[in-house]
Every structure is written in structure tokens, then in C-alpha cells.
Amino acid sequence: MKELLSELERWGSDVIFGRAKGFRAVIARLLMWTLSGVYRLLVQTRIRMYRTGWKPQHHLGMQVVAVGNLTVGGTGKTPVVELLSKSLRDRGRKVAILSRGYKSRKLDKPQRWVSADQSQVPGHVMPKVVSTGKALLLDSKFAGDEPFMLARNLDGVAVVVDKDRVKGGRFAIRELGVDTLLLDDGMQYLGLAHSMDIVLIDSKSPFGTEALLPRGTLREPPGNLKRAGYILITKCDGSSNDLLIERIRRYNRSASIIECTHGPIHLENLFTREKEDLDFLKDKWIAAISGIAVPENFEKSLERLGARVEIRRRFSDHHRFSRREIDKFMQRCVERDMELIVTTEKDAVRFPRPTDLDVPVYFLRIEVEILKGHEAWEDLLDRLSTRLPPREHVMRTRGAYRP
């Protein structure tokens, strides 16, 4: 059943991205177009309800920075959140990342947490604490892929998971002593008032398939980009983005625009943690395995680094690999004389150790580099690093949202 659902999810993704062909795919797309119209109405109505005060927002008395996008997946949010968190930490901010923990498993029982006054935090107000900034407390199964990656890579930054990010934020402020909250994938989370919206746009696919969910990959119409205070054009390759910037300016005339690249910096052995330079891939026969939204980008990046990608195994986004699946894939790689198996960093946190490790397994470590807009990036950090007067109360207000 699990494999069937995974294949169905993968097929749905292929329909959206145009990879699926045939009569069934055509019918599915027609149905999705109809549902996209309903979805647009619901999205715009929801935003209007926050803007007019019909739905209340929470203010936690702290900086709340939302990092998000208009599309589903693929813009490189996690490396940007990592870079922003590191930069703010290094400037003296006490940062907590709030995540919903997409596809994470529910804890069997709440974590036990004792406050500074020795009182125990009740279970119903206890989010999942992935990291306190000093200790990693949960694995990827209970934390979720991205929260676990961030917690593992970020010393001195707390990571808290809960679908109710107001609850997570309150806990982070009261129990972890933070003064800055970063909402990972938080553009659409309007129940918590944002001090600033940082919106990411993929330079290669800025507005996805140009259609709203479920027919396309847009969560909101492009016009809603007006909510952004800063816009990061991601995955740039040095070519001009003038036409894209011109289009962005139709929706947002005032936001600072920063161009950046998401590039691999090294290979890392999944089980030994041994690191290799990128030229290690050159002319090697590679088996690529991934469970991400757009696997083609990952596979092309391996080819650009000189790898000969002979086997490509794709699973649905956030797929949790079983040992049986990995053992089967390993056997296939042995039979085809593959020299390396390479996966993504996000997939690496869900990758079980195979029964027989006959082919070494590596992942690509990705980091963000600012290409253009260094002044705007520094301005962003300066603004967020300015300490605000502390406010220890938590309010619930109406009509606070402004797009």
C-alpha cells in the first residue's frame, strides 16, 4: 500500500510537470484546471479575511521573519534559511527556526521539558524541540527532513516543530530565550504576524508551471508577491535576470532584490562523513537516487560536475526509503558496476544503511552564495540585527495583517 501511494503521488507530480502522457494524464489535467479556479478563490478569500480582521493574527512581541515562496518546493529555501540563521547568530541574535515538520511522524508521547523555575511544561503546549541550539534531540523521522538538516548544520540556533507555529514561537521565546523567530516556509502562515517577508524565486522556473494548485505549482497568484520586503532570485548561473526582474517589478515595485546561487561545495560520504572535492565525480559512473520535487535539477548538476549518470532512481518528494528499497537499489548498482551512489542532502537524512555497503554512498552538500545585491543582503542583516525593546506579553489582535 505504501509503495502504491508513493507511485500515485509520483504520477500526480508527473501530471503537473507535464512528464506524464496519455489519455489519463489529459483528463487529470482538465479536472485540475477546474479545481485550480476554486483554489484561487479560497486563497484570495483567506488573505482578505486576515487583511480585514475577520481572522485574527497573533503577535509574540518578537521579530518574526517569514522565508517562503509562491510555489511548492524547489526554490532552495533550506540553504537560505541556514545562511540567514548563521548570519544573524554571528551578529548576536538568538534565533529559533519554526517549522511545521512536513511529513514528520507524531511522537509517541510529548518530550519532557523542565522550565528554569523547575516546573514541567504541560504536554499540550509542548512542541517538538528538534534542537535547543546546543543539543540535537530528535531524528529526521520525528523532526522532518528540513528541520533535522537545519538542526544538524546549525550550532547555536534552536529548531522547533509544530503545525501551530504560534505555539512553537511562544515556547521558543519563553523556554529557549530567543529574540528572533524564522518561519521556515512561512509566507502562507498568516496566523502569526510577520515582521518581514523574504520571498524566494527560482531563476529557472520563477512561477512554476504558471498555474495554481492543483493543476500547477503556484500556491498563490504572482500578484501576491507584493507582500515581500526582500526577494531572492535563487539558483542563478551568472546569466542576466533582467527580464525576470522586470516581471517581478510589475507585482512589487519596492522590494530589494538579491541574486544568489545554490551550488554544491563538496561531496560527503553518508556513513563515514569523509569529504571529497567536487572533481572526485569527474568521469565516474554514478547512480543517482532522490526523493525530491524536481529530480532533474539534481541529476543535471551531477552531469555538470563531470559524472556519468548511468542509473536514475526517483521517488516522490519526501519519500522515506525502506531498507528493502535501498538493498534492491544497491544490488542493481553492483550488477551495473557503478562506482558511486549519490543522493541529495535532504534525502541523506532518510537514507537507511544498506545490508551490504558494496558501493559507497555520498550526498552533495549545498550552500548559498550571494552574486548580486550584497548591499541589500547586508541591509537585511542590519535591519534584523537591530535589537528591539523586549516585550514579554503575547497579544492576539484583529486587523493587523497588511499585504
C-alpha positions as CSV (number, residue, x, y, z in Angstrom):
1,M,0.0,0.0,0.0
2,K,2.8,2.4,0.9
3,E,4.5,1.8,-2.4
4,L,1.2,2.2,-4.3
5,L,0.6,5.6,-2.6
6,S,4.1,6.7,-3.3
7,E,3.8,5.8,-7.0
8,L,0.4,7.6,-7.2
9,E,2.0,10.7,-5.7
10,R,4.8,10.5,-8.2
11,W,2.4,10.1,-11.0
12,G,0.4,13.2,-9.8
13,S,3.7,15.1,-9.8
14,D,4.4,13.9,-13.4
15,V,1.0,15.1,-14.5
16,I,1.6,18.6,-13.0
17,F,5.0,19.0,-14.6
18,G,4.0,17.6,-17.9
19,R,6.0,14.4,-17.7
20,A,3.0,12.1,-17.8
21,K,1.5,11.4,-21.2
22,G,-1.7,9.7,-22.4
23,F,-5.4,9.9,-22.0
24,R,-5.5,9.6,-18.2
25,A,-3.0,12.4,-17.8
26,V,-5.1,14.7,-20.1
27,I,-8.3,14.0,-18.2
28,A,-6.4,14.6,-14.9
29,R,-5.1,18.0,-16.1
30,L,-8.6,19.1,-17.2
31,L,-10.0,18.2,-13.7
32,M,-7.1,20.0,-12.1
33,W,-7.7,23.2,-14.1
34,T,-11.3,23.3,-12.7
35,L,-10.1,22.8,-9.1
36,S,-7.4,25.5,-9.6
37,G,-10.1,28.1,-10.0
38,V,-11.8,27.0,-6.8
39,Y,-8.4,27.1,-5.1
40,R,-7.6,30.6,-6.3
41,L,-10.9,31.9,-4.8
42,L,-10.2,30.2,-1.4
43,V,-6.6,31.6,-1.3
44,Q,-7.6,35.2,-2.0
45,T,-10.6,35.0,0.4
46,R,-8.4,33.7,3.2
47,I,-5.9,36.5,2.7
48,R,-8.7,39.1,2.6
49,M,-10.0,37.7,5.9
50,Y,-6.7,38.3,7.6
51,R,-6.3,41.8,6.0
52,T,-9.8,42.9,7.2
53,G,-9.5,41.3,10.6
54,W,-12.1,38.5,10.2
55,K,-9.3,36.1,11.0
56,P,-7.0,37.3,13.9
57,Q,-3.3,37.2,13.9
58,H,-1.0,36.6,16.9
59,H,1.8,39.0,17.9
60,L,4.5,37.5,20.0
61,G,6.5,40.6,20.8
62,M,9.5,39.4,18.8
63,Q,10.9,39.7,15.3
64,V,9.2,37.1,13.1
65,V,10.8,36.7,9.7
66,A,9.0,34.5,7.1
67,V,11.1,32.8,4.5
68,G,8.9,31.3,1.8
69,N,7.8,31.3,-1.8
70,L,4.9,31.4,-4.2
71,T,5.4,27.9,-5.5
72,V,5.6,24.4,-4.0
73,G,9.2,23.1,-3.5
74,G,12.3,23.6,-5.5
75,T,13.4,27.2,-4.7
76,G,16.2,26.3,-2.3
77,K,14.6,27.6,1.0
78,T,16.5,25.4,3.4
79,P,20.0,26.6,2.4
80,V,18.8,30.2,2.5
81,V,17.3,29.7,6.0
82,E,20.6,28.2,7.0
83,L,22.6,31.1,5.7
84,L,20.3,33.7,7.3
85,S,20.3,31.9,10.6
86,K,24.1,31.7,10.7
87,S,24.4,35.3,9.8
88,L,22.0,36.5,12.4
89,R,23.6,34.2,15.0
90,D,27.0,35.6,14.2
91,R,25.6,39.1,14.7
92,G,24.4,38.3,18.2
93,R,20.8,37.3,17.7
94,K,19.3,34.4,19.5
95,V,17.5,32.6,16.7
96,A,14.8,29.9,16.6
97,I,13.6,28.3,13.4
98,L,9.9,27.4,13.4
99,S,8.9,24.7,11.0
100,R,5.7,22.6,10.5
101,G,7.8,19.5,10.1
102,Y,6.2,18.3,6.8
103,K,5.7,14.6,6.8
104,S,7.3,14.1,10.2
105,R,5.9,11.4,12.4
106,K,4.0,12.2,15.6
107,L,5.8,11.5,18.8
108,D,4.6,8.5,20.9
109,K,4.5,10.9,23.8
110,P,5.4,14.6,24.3
111,Q,9.0,15.4,25.1
112,R,9.6,16.2,28.8
113,W,10.7,19.7,29.4
114,V,11.5,21.3,32.7
115,S,11.5,25.2,32.9
116,A,14.1,27.3,34.6
117,D,11.8,27.5,37.6
118,Q,11.8,23.7,37.8
119,S,8.2,23.4,36.7
120,Q,7.3,21.0,33.9
121,V,5.8,22.3,30.7
122,P,2.4,20.6,30.1
123,G,2.4,18.2,27.2
124,H,-0.4,20.0,25.3
125,V,1.7,23.2,25.0
126,M,4.9,21.3,24.2
127,P,6.0,21.5,20.5
128,K,8.7,19.1,19.2
129,V,12.1,20.5,20.1
130,V,14.5,19.3,17.4
131,S,17.4,21.3,18.7
132,T,18.0,23.7,21.6
133,G,20.9,25.2,19.7
134,K,23.2,23.2,22.0
135,A,21.8,19.6,21.6
136,L,20.1,17.7,18.8
137,L,17.1,16.0,20.4
138,L,15.1,14.3,17.5
139,D,15.9,12.4,14.4
140,S,14.5,13.1,10.9
141,K,11.7,10.7,11.3
142,F,10.1,12.8,14.1
143,A,11.6,16.2,13.1
144,G,11.1,16.1,9.4
145,D,13.7,16.3,6.7
146,E,14.5,20.1,6.6
147,P,14.2,20.7,10.3
148,F,16.6,17.9,11.0
149,M,19.1,19.1,8.4
150,L,19.0,22.7,9.8
151,A,19.4,21.4,13.4
152,R,22.4,19.3,12.4
153,N,24.1,22.0,10.5
154,L,23.4,25.0,12.8
155,D,25.1,25.3,16.2
156,G,23.6,27.9,18.4
157,V,20.3,28.0,16.6
158,A,17.2,26.4,18.0
159,V,14.8,24.4,15.8
160,V,11.2,23.9,16.9
161,V,8.5,21.9,15.0
162,D,4.7,22.3,15.3
163,K,1.9,22.8,12.8
164,D,0.8,25.5,15.2
165,R,3.7,27.9,14.9
166,V,2.2,30.3,17.4
167,K,2.6,27.6,20.0
168,G,6.1,26.8,18.8
169,G,7.0,30.5,18.9
170,R,5.7,31.0,22.4
171,F,7.7,28.0,23.6
172,A,10.9,29.3,21.9
173,I,10.6,32.7,23.5
174,R,9.7,31.6,27.0
175,E,11.8,28.4,27.3
176,L,14.8,28.9,24.9
177,G,15.2,32.7,25.4
178,V,15.2,33.6,21.7
179,D,14.8,37.1,20.3
180,T,14.3,36.3,16.6
181,L,11.9,33.7,15.0
182,L,12.4,32.5,11.5
183,L,9.4,30.9,9.8
184,D,10.7,28.2,7.5
185,D,8.3,28.0,4.6
186,G,6.2,30.7,6.3
187,M,4.9,33.0,3.6
188,Q,1.4,31.4,3.7
189,Y,1.4,31.1,7.5
190,L,-0.6,34.2,8.3
191,G,-1.9,33.3,11.8
192,L,1.4,34.6,13.2
193,A,2.1,38.3,12.3
194,H,5.3,38.7,10.2
195,S,7.8,41.5,10.8
196,M,9.2,40.8,7.3
197,D,8.6,38.5,4.3
198,I,11.6,37.2,2.4
199,V,10.3,35.5,-0.8
200,L,12.4,33.2,-2.9
201,I,12.0,32.9,-6.7
202,D,13.8,30.2,-8.7
203,S,15.6,31.9,-11.6
204,K,14.9,28.8,-13.9
205,S,11.3,28.4,-13.0
206,P,10.2,31.6,-11.4
207,F,6.4,31.0,-11.2
208,G,6.5,27.2,-11.6
209,T,4.1,26.0,-14.2
210,E,2.3,29.3,-14.2
211,A,-0.9,27.7,-12.8
212,L,-2.3,27.4,-9.3
213,L,-2.6,24.2,-7.4
214,P,-3.6,21.5,-8.1
215,R,-3.0,22.0,-11.8
216,G,0.2,23.8,-11.3
217,T,2.8,24.5,-8.7
218,L,1.7,28.0,-7.6
219,R,0.4,28.4,-4.0
220,E,-0.6,31.9,-4.6
221,P,-1.1,34.2,-7.7
222,P,2.1,36.1,-8.8
223,G,0.4,39.3,-7.8
224,N,0.7,38.3,-4.1
225,L,4.4,38.9,-4.4
226,K,3.6,42.4,-3.3
227,R,3.8,41.2,0.3
228,A,7.6,40.7,0.0
229,G,10.1,43.0,1.7
230,Y,13.1,41.3,0.1
231,I,13.1,39.0,-2.9
232,L,15.9,36.4,-3.5
233,I,16.3,35.1,-7.0
234,T,17.8,31.7,-6.4
235,K,19.8,29.2,-8.4
236,C,21.4,31.9,-10.6
237,D,24.2,30.8,-13.0
238,G,25.6,34.2,-13.8
239,S,23.4,35.0,-16.8
240,S,21.1,38.0,-16.9
241,N,17.9,38.1,-14.9
242,D,16.8,41.4,-16.3
243,L,13.6,40.1,-17.9
244,L,12.7,38.3,-14.7
245,I,13.3,41.3,-12.6
246,E,11.2,43.4,-15.0
247,R,8.3,41.0,-14.4
248,I,8.8,41.0,-10.6
249,R,8.6,44.8,-10.7
250,R,5.1,44.5,-12.1
251,Y,4.0,42.9,-8.8
252,N,6.3,44.6,-6.4
253,R,8.0,47.9,-7.1
254,S,9.8,48.4,-3.8
255,A,11.3,45.2,-2.5
256,S,15.0,44.8,-2.6
257,I,16.1,42.1,-5.0
258,I,19.1,39.8,-4.3
259,E,20.5,37.3,-6.8
260,C,22.2,34.2,-5.4
261,T,23.3,30.7,-6.5
262,H,22.8,27.4,-4.8
263,G,25.9,25.5,-5.5
264,P,27.5,22.2,-4.3
265,I,30.7,22.7,-2.3
266,H,31.8,19.2,-1.7
267,L,30.7,15.5,-1.6
268,E,30.3,13.8,1.8
269,N,30.2,10.1,2.5
270,L,26.9,9.3,4.1
271,F,28.2,6.8,6.6
272,T,31.9,7.7,7.1
273,R,31.4,11.5,6.9
274,E,34.5,11.6,4.7
275,K,34.6,14.6,2.4
276,E,35.7,14.8,-1.2
277,D,36.2,17.7,-3.7
278,L,33.7,18.0,-6.4
279,D,36.2,16.9,-9.1
280,F,36.0,13.5,-7.4
281,L,32.9,12.9,-9.6
282,K,34.6,13.5,-12.9
283,D,34.3,10.6,-15.3
284,K,32.9,8.3,-12.6
285,W,29.9,6.0,-13.3
286,I,27.2,7.3,-11.0
287,A,23.8,6.0,-9.7
288,A,21.6,8.9,-8.7
289,I,18.8,8.3,-6.2
290,S,16.4,11.0,-4.9
291,G,13.0,11.8,-3.4
292,I,12.6,15.4,-4.2
293,A,10.1,17.5,-6.2
294,V,12.3,18.2,-9.3
295,P,14.9,15.4,-9.5
296,E,16.1,16.5,-13.0
297,N,17.9,19.5,-11.5
298,F,19.8,17.3,-9.1
299,E,20.8,14.9,-11.9
300,K,21.8,17.7,-14.2
301,S,24.1,19.1,-11.5
302,L,25.9,15.8,-11.3
303,E,26.4,15.8,-15.1
304,R,27.7,19.4,-15.0
305,L,30.3,18.2,-12.5
306,G,31.5,15.6,-14.9
307,A,29.7,12.5,-13.6
308,R,28.4,9.8,-15.9
309,V,24.9,9.3,-14.6
310,E,24.0,5.8,-15.7
311,I,21.2,4.9,-13.2
312,R,18.4,7.4,-12.1
313,R,16.0,6.2,-9.4
314,R,13.3,8.7,-8.5
315,F,10.8,8.6,-5.6
316,S,8.1,11.0,-4.6
317,D,9.1,14.1,-2.7
318,H,10.0,13.4,1.0
319,H,9.8,9.7,0.4
320,R,11.1,7.7,3.4
321,F,13.3,5.0,2.0
322,S,13.0,1.5,3.3
323,R,16.0,-0.8,3.7
324,R,14.4,-3.2,1.3
325,E,14.3,-0.4,-1.4
326,I,17.9,0.6,-0.7
327,D,19.1,-3.0,-0.7
328,K,17.4,-3.6,-4.1
329,F,18.9,-0.4,-5.5
330,M,22.3,-1.4,-4.1
331,Q,22.1,-4.8,-5.9
332,R,21.2,-3.1,-9.1
333,C,24.2,-0.8,-8.8
334,V,26.5,-3.7,-8.1
335,E,25.2,-5.5,-11.2
336,R,25.9,-2.4,-13.3
337,D,29.3,-1.8,-11.9
338,M,28.5,1.6,-10.5
339,E,31.4,3.4,-8.8
340,L,29.3,5.7,-6.6
341,I,25.8,6.2,-5.4
342,V,25.0,9.9,-5.0
343,T,21.9,11.4,-3.3
344,T,20.8,14.9,-2.1
345,E,21.5,16.3,1.3
346,K,17.8,16.3,2.1
347,D,17.4,12.6,1.1
348,A,20.5,11.7,3.1
349,V,18.7,12.2,6.4
350,R,16.2,9.5,5.3
351,F,18.7,7.1,3.8
352,P,19.0,3.8,5.8
353,R,22.2,1.9,5.9
354,P,22.0,-1.0,3.4
355,T,22.6,-4.5,4.5
356,D,25.7,-4.7,2.3
357,L,27.5,-1.5,1.6
358,D,29.1,-2.6,-1.7
359,V,29.0,0.8,-3.4
360,P,29.9,4.0,-1.4
361,V,27.1,6.4,-0.9
362,Y,27.7,10.2,-1.0
363,F,25.5,13.3,-0.9
364,L,26.1,16.8,-2.3
365,R,26.5,19.5,0.3
366,I,24.8,22.7,-1.0
367,E,25.4,26.2,0.2
368,V,24.2,29.7,-0.9
369,E,26.4,32.4,-2.3
370,I,25.2,36.0,-3.0
371,L,26.0,37.0,-6.5
372,K,24.3,40.4,-6.8
373,G,22.7,42.6,-4.2
374,H,25.4,42.3,-1.5
375,E,24.4,45.8,-0.2
376,A,20.7,44.7,0.1
377,W,21.7,41.5,1.9
378,E,23.8,43.5,4.4
379,D,20.9,45.9,4.8
380,L,18.6,43.0,5.6
381,L,21.0,41.6,8.2
382,D,21.5,45.1,9.7
383,R,17.7,45.6,10.0
384,L,17.2,42.2,11.6
385,S,20.2,42.6,13.9
386,T,19.0,45.8,15.4
387,R,17.7,44.8,18.9
388,L,14.2,45.8,19.7
389,P,12.8,46.6,23.1
390,P,11.8,43.4,24.9
391,R,8.1,42.7,25.2
392,E,7.2,39.7,27.3
393,H,3.5,39.6,26.8
394,V,1.7,37.8,24.0
395,M,-1.2,39.5,22.3
396,R,-4.0,38.5,20.0
397,T,-5.1,41.3,17.7
398,R,-7.5,41.8,14.8
399,G,-6.8,43.5,11.5
400,A,-3.0,43.5,11.9
401,Y,-2.3,41.9,8.5
402,R,-1.2,44.2,5.7
403,P,-0.2,42.7,2.3
